[in-house]
Amino acid sequence: MVAEGAVVALADVLDDAGRAHAERLGAAGAYVHLDVSQEDQWNDAVAQTVGRFGPITVLVNNAGILNMDSLEDVDLGVYRRVIEVNQFGCLLGMRAVAPVMRAAGGGSMINTSSVAGLVGNTAIAYAASKWAIRGMTRSAALHLGPAGIRVNSIHPGTIDTPMIHADFDDAAGEQMRQVYAAGLPLRRLGSVDDITGLALFLASDESAYCTGAEFIVDGGATCAARR
């Protein structure tokens, strides 16, 4: 987005990595600390961003944590934490930014869901949070559309990021990675670049007539499962 002329505020709990990346972006980047499950931190992050760069016209809700426990195995505290980060974080982000976008005359909100929010998945906390993002995206699109604010969701499949490395970063994991990739029509896991291009499209005027929509980036994983 910076390469396309945007100024960007990075928000995370990984302060050292966030600051380092913002520094690499130069004057076009800034870092703010944000635990997305905390409403007061959202309000502070928005205020800092507006103070530094002016009105916010794009929001990318991308924070997420993964838990693979099924119905009978999941701990209630773990379930709550997944919902707090994945679902509440998305809600609080949209709610904090909406007034700023209204004042700016419009904008684009991009919510990262998952293919686990499209089809059945035994990871019950994760699936519940991602289905919720799908529903909230459509609800927000209906509510905010008259203000010129578009809201869309991205539904990635298995993307090769640190969130999945615990499952894949040993010999057995590498074998599982290869087996999983072999079952995909495109025969590979997704990369960060596979997602960022779509996010850039949804942030830009190129997608000016897209709202309340679900964009799937999964290498074909769900093409046989969806009806």
Rosetta blueprint (number, residue, H / E / L):
1 M L
2 V L
3 A L
4 E L
5 G L
6 A L
7 V L
8 V E
9 A E
10 L E
11 A E
12 D E
13 V L
14 L L
15 D H
16 D H
17 A H
18 G H
19 R H
20 A H
21 H H
22 A H
23 E H
24 R H
25 L H
26 G H
27 A H
28 A H
29 G E
30 A E
31 Y E
32 V E
33 H E
34 L L
35 D L
36 V L
37 S L
38 Q L
39 E H
40 D H
41 Q H
42 W H
43 N H
44 D H
45 A H
46 V H
47 A H
48 Q H
49 T H
50 V H
51 G H
52 R H
53 F H
54 G L
55 P L
56 I L
57 T L
58 V E
59 L E
60 V E
61 N E
62 N L
63 A L
64 G L
65 I L
66 L L
67 N L
68 M L
69 D L
70 S L
71 L L
72 E L
73 D L
74 V L
75 D L
76 L H
77 G H
78 V H
79 Y H
80 R H
81 R H
82 V H
83 I H
84 E H
85 V H
86 N H
87 Q H
88 F H
89 G H
90 C H
91 L H
92 L H
93 G H
94 M H
95 R H
96 A H
97 V H
98 A H
99 P H
100 V H
101 M H
102 R H
103 A H
104 A H
105 G L
106 G L
107 G E
108 S E
109 M E
110 I E
111 N E
112 T E
113 S L
114 S L
115 V H
116 A H
117 G H
118 L L
119 V L
120 G L
121 N L
122 T L
123 A L
124 I H
125 A H
126 Y H
127 A H
128 A H
129 S H
130 K H
131 W H
132 A H
133 I H
134 R H
135 G H
136 M H
137 T H
138 R H
139 S H
140 A H
141 A H
142 L H
143 H H
144 L H
145 G H
146 P H
147 A H
148 G L
149 I E
150 R E
151 V E
152 N E
153 S E
154 I E
155 H E
156 P E
157 G L
158 T L
159 I E
160 D L
161 T L
162 P H
163 M H
164 I H
165 H H
166 A H
167 D H
168 F H
169 D L
170 D L
171 A H
172 A H
173 G H
174 E H
175 Q H
176 M H
177 R H
178 Q H
179 V H
180 Y H
181 A H
182 A H
183 G L
184 L L
185 P L
186 L L
187 R L
188 R L
189 L L
190 G E
191 S L
192 V H
193 D H
194 D H
195 I H
196 T H
197 G H
198 L H
199 A H
200 L H
201 F H
202 L H
203 A H
204 S L
205 D H
206 E H
207 S H
208 A L
209 Y L
210 C L
211 T L
212 G L
213 A L
214 E E
215 F E
216 I E
217 V E
218 D L
219 G L
220 G L
221 A L
222 T L
223 C L
224 A L
225 A L
226 R L
227 R L
